[in-house]
Amino acid sequence: MQKVDIEDIDLDTCGLSDLSKFFDDVQLERLGREVRFIERSTSRISAWMFLQLNTCLASSGPWGSLTDMTDSLFEEFGVQMTKQSLDERFNCYAVKFMRNCFEQVFERIGASWAEPKVATCAFDRVILRDATSFQLPAQLAGFYEGNAGDTTGSVIKIQQEYDLLTGRVLRLDLRNGKENDTQWLNLRGLPVAGNDLHLMDLGYYKLGHLRHIAQQGGYFLSRYKVGTSLFSKDLLLFEVVGAS
């Protein structure tokens, strides 16, 4: 990845010229082949075109149609594709390609913020764990199921772990919206190294997970649920949270 001065980039109005500061054609083509998004040298749409098509050229946002995209391909790059041919390019390899692009940009931006903090921090890593959810069209309910009260019945949840000290994305996981945060940790595990600090909200709160962090020599910072009993080191009851 190219060296970028993040201060020169307005993240609120990032466009093609800014995107090109993170990638060039050769890098993207190499990445596209590594994840098998580009397999033939005769492919009409390049990795660079596909990235732009789904970011800076996506003027209609998430509601853009295949017609809009094929029109953009022709207007910007002189490439003619049928809607069916373009639709076929949106597959698991395309998802992996876009995910890799996101991680590289995110890490580059995060590293620019993190550099001054590394030398002064008492912890080896400061791991921020959080999730966000988005509603999807009803047609995707078979892939990403939502809860009963969701309008379309389809919700995707993005689980992410991120080291605040280095800007590195540790885990990025796409899950169905019905799965809660504790279930995700149960399924995916909780990697811990000594002298890590884990930051997480109540969605991940589970005494077994906190005990695991402490036993591995790590630390955690979390709110606690109503009804949790806190004790001092001499086992005296300190507080019962939520007690009247």
N, C-alpha and C positions, 0 to 999 in steps of 0.2 A: 504494500500500500504506500501511496505517496505521502510525503511529509506535508502536513497541513497546519497552517496557523489558524486555529479555530476562531480567534478574535476577528478574523477577516470574513467570517461567515455569519449571516443573519439567519438563525435557525427558523425564524417565523416566516421567512420568505425565500427559503432555499429553492434554487432553480437549477437548470441544467449546468450553468457555469460553475455553481457551487458543487454539484454532484461530481463533476469532472475533476475536482480537486482531491477527491477521495479515490477515484479509480481512473484507469485508462483502458483503452480497447483491449490491449494485450492481456492485462491482468484479468479482466472480466471474461475473456474468451478462455483463458486457462482455467479459471474457476468453473465456468460453464461446462467444460469438458471433464473436470474432476468429479463433478456431481452428476454427470451424464445428462445434463440438460442439452448440451450440444454434442452430438455424436457423429454428424456428417459434415464434411467440409462444404457441402453444397447447400447447407441449411440457409433458407432465405432470410430468416430473422436471427440476428446475432444476439449474444448475451447483453451487449451494451444497449441495443434497441429494446430488448425485452425489459431491462431495468428501467429505462426512461419511460417506456409505455405504461408501466405500473406505478410510476412515482410522479415525476414532473409533468408528464404529458396526460396524466389522468385528470383532465379538467372537470369531468363529471363526478369525480370522487368514486365511492364504492358502487354507485348506481350506473356507472358507465357501461354501455352495451358493447357487444362484439362489433357492431357496425361503427360505433365511435372509434374503437381501437384500430380497425382496419383502415378507416379514413385517416387516422393519425399516422399510421405506418406509411401510407402513400404520400401524404402531404409533407412529412418530415424527412423520410428516407427514400421515397420513390419505390417502395416495396409493395407489390400487390399480393394480397393473400385473401383467400375466401374465409368467411366466418368459421366454417367447419375446420379448416386447416389451423386457424389461430386457436380455436377452442381446444384442439388436440394438444396444443403446447402447454396448456394449463393442467399439468399432471404432477405427480409426486416429485419429479426431478426439478420442476419449476419452483415448487414450494421450497425444496432444499436450497436451490440457488438463491432465491430471494431472502431466505433466512440467513444464509451465509453473508450476503451483502449487508443486511441489517446489523448483524453481529459485528462486522468489521467497522462500519460507520459508528455504531454505538460505542465500541471499545476505543476508537480513536478520539471521539469527543470526550468520553469519560476519562481517558488517560491524561488529556490536557488539563482537566480540572483536578485530577488526583495527584499529579507530580509533587506539588509543594507539601502534601500531607504525609508522604511515605516516610520521610526521615524523622518526623516528630511523633509518630504514633507508637504507642506501647504494645499494640497488637500486630501480629503478622498479617492478618487479614480482617477486614470488617465487612461481613457478609450481610447485605440487605436482601431480604426475602419477601417478595410481594407478588400479588396477582391482580389482573384486571380482566373484566369480562365485556364482551360485545355481543349484541343481538345479531343474528344472521337470518337470511331468508328462510322461510318454512321448508323449502326444498332440501335444505342441508340438515334437517333434524335427524336423519338417519346416521349422520357422521358426528354431529356435535349436538347432543341432546340438552335441552334446557329443563327448567323446572316447570311445574304445572301452571304457575302464574305468568310465565313469560308469554308475550304476545304472539310470537311466531312458533314457539316451541323449540327453537334452535338458538343455542348460545355457545360461543367459544370462550374459553378461559385461557389466558396466557400466564403461565407460571414462570417467574424469573428469579434467578439468584445472581447477584452482582457484587463484586468486590469494590468497595468504595475507595480503597487505597490505590489500586492499580487501574481501575476502569474496566477490568476484564469481566465479560459475561461468563459465569460459571455454569449456569444451566438455563435453557430456554425451552419450555415445554408447552405444546398446544394440547389442551384437554377439553372435554365436554363441560358445559356450564353447570351440569348437575353435580359434578364431583366437588366436594368441599376441600379446603386447603389441607386439613389433617389427613384426609384420605389420600391426597396426593403424596404427602410425606411417607405415609405407610407403604404405598406402592413403590415409590421411587427411592426411598431411603434418605438418610440424613448424614451425608459425609461430614466428618468433623476432624480437624487437625488441632493439635495443642496450640494454645494461645490465639485461637480464632475468637472473634466477637460476632455473635449472631444477633441481628436486629429483625424482629418480626412482630406482626400484630396478633390480635386475639384469634384470628382465623386459624393460626397454626398452633394454638395453645394446647399442649398435651404434656402432662407431667412426665410421661415416659420419654418423650423427646428431649425435654429439658434435662432430665437425669442423664441421658446418653451424652449430651453435650458436656456436662460437668465431669462425667467419668472419663471422657477423652481428653480432659485438660483444657476444654474450651470455656467460653463465657457467653452469656446471653443477656439480652435486654428486651423485656416484654411486659406489657400490662398483664394483670392476672384477673381471672374470672371471679364473679361473685360467688362466695362460699368457700374460697380458697383460704386455708389456714396457714399463717406464717409463723415460724418459730425462730428464736434467736439461737446462737450456737450452743448455749447451755440448755436447749430444748424447752425454754419457757415460751408459752404462747405469746406471740407478739401482737397479732391482730387476726381477726376473722373478717375477711373482706365481705362487706354487705350485711354484716350482722347488725341487728337493731340495738 
